[in-house]
Amino acid sequence: MVSDETAYRKYLAGDEAAAQLLVERYGDALTLYINGVLGDIHEAEDLMIEAFAHIFARERPIQDGCFKAYLYKTGRNLALRCKTRRRFFLPPEELPFELPDEALAGLFQNEQHQQLYAALGKLKKEYRETLFLVYFEELSYRQAAQVLGRTEQQVTNLVYRGKQQLKQLLEQEGYQYEN
């Protein structure tokens, strides 16, 4: 399997198939993430394309292992700019991060996943977004810190607190842990 950074370098060298590989690899997931910031799937699709266009338009200083984080940070920044243009009175830290609506939650096929998804929707925004990046998008703590503009230690703390709050919510809903 070709690494993201290798595919990016191949694209920069003129291989259009490498760009297509990256879009196929991250396009849908990035759209869902941007939709979580905006709450508008159609706008999220447009911004996903724009995020790739920003990265493909000219060579970016992307270190090995950081392409996905750079892409998500680009998408997040575009979404926050778009959202603040719509509601210029809200600072970016007060903008909600929402999980995709139920129509898009077809990814969660069994009941346990649905319970988890519902409980995630009740978490504080900062916990929800951090857990989404780390567990659903499988970003490292370092990469999630880059996307969120936080330190790695802050992300570690947010993940820990988010998991604790998530556990409490699931227990309140009657979720039973298997031993």
N, C-alpha and C positions, 0 to 999 in steps of 0.2 A: 504494500500500500504506500502510495506517495504521500510524503508529509505535506502539510499545508504550506510551509515555507518553500519547499521544493517546487510545488505546483505554482506558487506565486512567482518564483524566479523564472520558471518556464514560461509563464504568461508574459512576463516582462521581456523575455527573449523572443516573443512572437508566437507562442503556442496557444492558440485560442481554446483548444480543448482543455487546457489546464485551468483556464478561467471558468469554463463550464463545470468542471469537476468541483471547484470551490463553491460555486453557486448551488450545485446540486447537494453538496455536503452540508451547507449551512443556511441556504435560503429560507426554507420553511421554518426552521427553529428560530432564526433571527426575526422573521416576520411575527411569530408568536410572541417573542420577547418584546419587540417594539409595540405590538398590540397591547401588551401588559402595561406599557407606559402611557400609551395614547388612548386606548379604549376604542379604537377605530381601525378595523381590520383592513379596510381599503387604503387608508392613509399609511398604515403599517407596511403594506405591500409596496407602495410607492417609495417609502423611505428605505426599505430593504434594498431596492434597486439602486437608490441614491447612495447608500452606504458602500455597496460594491463599486459603484461608479467612482466614488471618491478614492477608494483604494487602488482601483485599476487605472485611473486617469494619469497618475504619475507615480514613480517609485517612492515607496514609503520606507522609513527605517525600521523594519520589523525584524526583531530578534528571533532566533530559533525558539519554537515553542510558544510564541506569542501572537500568531496570526489571528486565532479565534478571539482572544481578548481584545486585540486591536480592532477587529471587525465589530464586536459587540459594543465597544466603547464608542466607535464611530456611529453605530446605529442608535445608541442611547443618546448621544449628544444631538444628533439630528432630531430625534423624537422630542427631547426636552426643548430644543429651539422651536420646533413646530408647535408644541403645547403652549409655550410661553407667548408665542405670537397670537394664539387663540385667546389665552387668558393672561394677559401681560401683568396682572396684579399678583400672581402667585409665584413665589420664589421656587426654584427647582427642587429644593429639599421638601417642599410641601406637596409636590405633584404626586398623585397616587400611582402605585404600581399595582396593577390588577392582573390576576391570572386570566387566561383566555376564557370567554364565556362558555356555557355548557355546550353550545353547538360545536365548539372547537375542542371540547374535552373528550372527544371520542377516543383519544389516546388511552384513556383510563377505562379499561374494559371490565375489570372485576370490582366487586363491591369494596374491597379494602382500598383499592386505588381511589375510588370515588370518595370514600370517607376521608382519606388523606388529602385529596384535592379540596374538599369542602372545608376541612380544618385549616389548610393553608390560606384559604380566602379570608379567614378570620384573624390572621396574624397581623401584627403591625407591618406597615409598608416596608420598612428597612429589613426586617427579618424575612418577609416573604420574598423580596427581590434577591436577597443574598442566598437564601436556601434554593431558590429557583436556579440561579446561576451555578451554584456549586453542585447540586444534586441532579437537576434536570438537564442542564447544559454541560455538566461535567467539567466545569472550569476548576483549575486549582485555586487555592486561596489567594495565591499571588496574582493570578489572572483576574479573579473576581475583584481584587483590590484595585487593579488597573482600571477595570470597567467602571467601578463605583467611585473612583477617586478617593479611596481610603487606604489606610495602611493594612498590611497583611494581618497585624495583630487585631485591628478593629474588625476585620472580616472574621477572624477566628472567634472573637467575642460575639459577634452578631450571629454566627452559625450556632454557637453553643447556646446562647439565650433563645434563639429561634427554635432550636430543637427542644429546649426545656418547655417553652410556651406551647409548642405543638404537641408535646407529650401530654401536658395538662389538658389541652382542648380535646384530644382524642380520648383521654380517660373520662372526661366529663360526658362525652358522647357515648360512653359505655364500651369503648374499644378494648378488647381483651388481647393481651400479648401471648404469643405461643412460646413455650419453653423449649 
